[in-house]
Amino acid sequence: MAGGVATVQHNLKMQPSISLLPSAQSSFCGTKFNTSIQYKRKVCQTKGALNVVASSAKKILVMGGTRFIGIFLSRLLVEEGHQVTLFTRGKAPITQPLPGEADEAYNSFKSKILHLKGDRKDFDFVKTSLAAEGFDVVYDINGREAVEVEPILDALPNLEQYIYCSSAGVYLKSDLLPHCETDAVDPKSRHKGKLETEALLESKGVNYTSIRPVYIYGPLNYNPVEEWFFHRLKAGRPIPIPNSGLQVTQLGHVKDLATAFIKVLGNPKASKQVFNISGDRYVTFDGLARACAKAGGFPEPELVHYNPKEFDFGKKKAFPFRDQHFFASVEKAKVELGVVPEYGLVEGLKDSYDLDFGRGTFRKAADFETDDIILGKSLVTSS
Amino acid sequence: MATLLSSSLLFSNLSPPSLSPSLSLSTTTTTTSSSSSLSSSVSLSPLSLSSSSRKKHSLSSSFKVKATIVASSEKKKVAIVNTNSGGHAVIGFYFAKQLLSSGHDVTILTVGDESSDKMKKTPFTRFSEIVDGGGKTVWGDVGAIGTVLEGLSFDVVLDNNGKDLDAVRPVADWAKSAGVGQFLFISSAGIYKQTEEPPHVEGDAVKADAGHVLVEKYLSETFENWASFRPQYMIGSGNNKDCEEWFFDRIVRGRPVPIPGSGMQLTNISHVRDLSSMLTKAVENPTAASGNIFNCVSDRAVTLDGMAKLCAKAAGLPVEIVHYDPKSIGSDAKKAFPFRNMHFYAEPRAAKDILGWESSTNLPEDLKERYEEYVKIGRDKKTMKFDIDDKILETLKIPVPV
């Protein structure tokens, strides 16, 4: 049952469009082969089914696609030769150049991407506009509730595949980890809308694929994951971490996630399947703080551990991660799809830092209010 | 490619038609008649063999019958060099029985004297099960292994004894000179360097001066076909060293369970049948296994707190967990708790990728069985002292139960 590296290399050779475009030396296109072979594989079985390439150009609808995951995904789809339409309200720019992206590459993308402006909560509009257009495949990147999916399915009776961005947040908390796709889910979780969506897709009999990421990171992240650490590292501040700092979590690079989304397109092995997609390794909270420091070239940070029960932060979040172990096995995607994450943690954080925070860009301004409560002092600003 | 049969027919007299009739699922005798090539073999969980657990064993959770088309499918002659004490002793016991039920020849050499006091503990007290299965049990010292096993030839040797070159070299050298085709070694996941990015994966950095590391190096230089297996903690009937019992002892007496640190430390506690099945896979797929390191563990982590809770659940009893700083009890800290006070979690990625192995450990179910045995042997009624626990509770100002 050998798969992994050999198969992925084989696969990537079959998909030259994912490799570097001659002019586009953008770091985005930095697909690297994970050649660090950790153990010898004497038995090498190429799985014919994994050499599935999206052969014909498809008419693809992306719900969302202008904020984070979709930005990277839509580029890959366009590169593959598909006709891609982004359905958004237009709040964020339809296209924006990726940091470090060459003009030519961006302009090429910009000239090909299509936009359908609308509010996905306007179900009538969704149904009529989608029915009028007709799409082969839907990538639902921003769907939260099952009701949002119904009009899409109604509008597209001949839909080939519905690819949904769910969340590992659906898993029921457990003493036994990592979470696997077959594990119990929590119908009461914050992410129950995602669960209900998955259930709806299953019940409708449509060919769906559901992807459950853990914490996503990478350039343009609007969720303050790495950014939270970078702000503190830049300010030379200690990093307050709840409890022991031994809590184990997991980050997955957005580019690896986009690649995984591509891998499931038209892939019979992905039909009506759920896949966890994230990094190959997990990391402790303390370890993540240090990894961010390494990635940004900062000195080793001072970590301050505190008991969150001793504080009242009001509505503010004092730390960007769930205060518990939270990680999922990505083995199913590895074995069945040949999806192997390319970015190691420090490497991926460096990519994020070099292309985003390190250039002076970030989504949320630094806010050290809860830090100061924890540290028991308030900084007097100089200006 | 391995075909997985999920079998609810397991305990009937099932003889899958495609298999040679010499393989049977019954315990008592191993029919070793056929030395001809088997087109396929059945690998079983050894739990099917011990008659006492047969009825209780839940099929659905942890038992799988696999019809495996093996790469080289002859009957193998396997020598197991087994330690006479410690957590790993039980590995050889399960492995021997599984090999026997799969139709292989087994000789298990336990280090030391048959008359030693060490032989009064399990699994040694149950070695008759190996003999009943058609295996040979001998005793001796590794220094004299050539003499002890004189006249016998083997295809495979498993060293489940040595922790350093001094102990393993005599075995390896003898095996080499005796033309043994495949050398397997029980190493330890304890040799991995600590990481902030769990899990430990095969190929990760190890402590260069660890005894097991030097052994692995020596084996890689000595044998064409060798493999090393790195286990963590294990549970299973016949164990030689307490694991889950440590929790049961306290839970069943209504005593608090003192866990060092936060209790969030992740570890890997496998049922020993997982280790046995992985080793068997290696024996039956020698080409695939060759030259590889395998983390010999189940595929789930459990926290220390989680283990306490699962043990309590298995016993149907409440549990009170108390956390303490090990520094507060000084040198007693080592003896106070049976697990490493840190994240210590390896995943069995190589075995899954390379051998097509699957884990069957199901802690919630397996611990129920372990608890049943714990009570059956009367350990819940045994008078015990908890001196170190009491010391810990005192430092925490927790009243000591009477």
Interface residues (C-beta under 8 A of the other chain):
Chain A: M1 A2 G3 G4 S36 I37 Q38 Y39 K40 R41 K42 V43 Q45 D175 L176 L177 P178 N243 S244 L246 Q247 V248 R281 Y282 V283 T284 D286 G287 L288 R290 A291 H325 S329 E331 V335 L345
Chain B: M1 A2 T195 E196 E197 P198 P199 V201 E202 G203 D204 G261 S262 M264 Q265 L266 N285 T287 A288 S290 G291 N292 I293 D299 R300 A301 V302 T303 D305 G306 M307 K309 L310 H343 R349 A350 K352 D353 I354 L355 G356 L363 P364
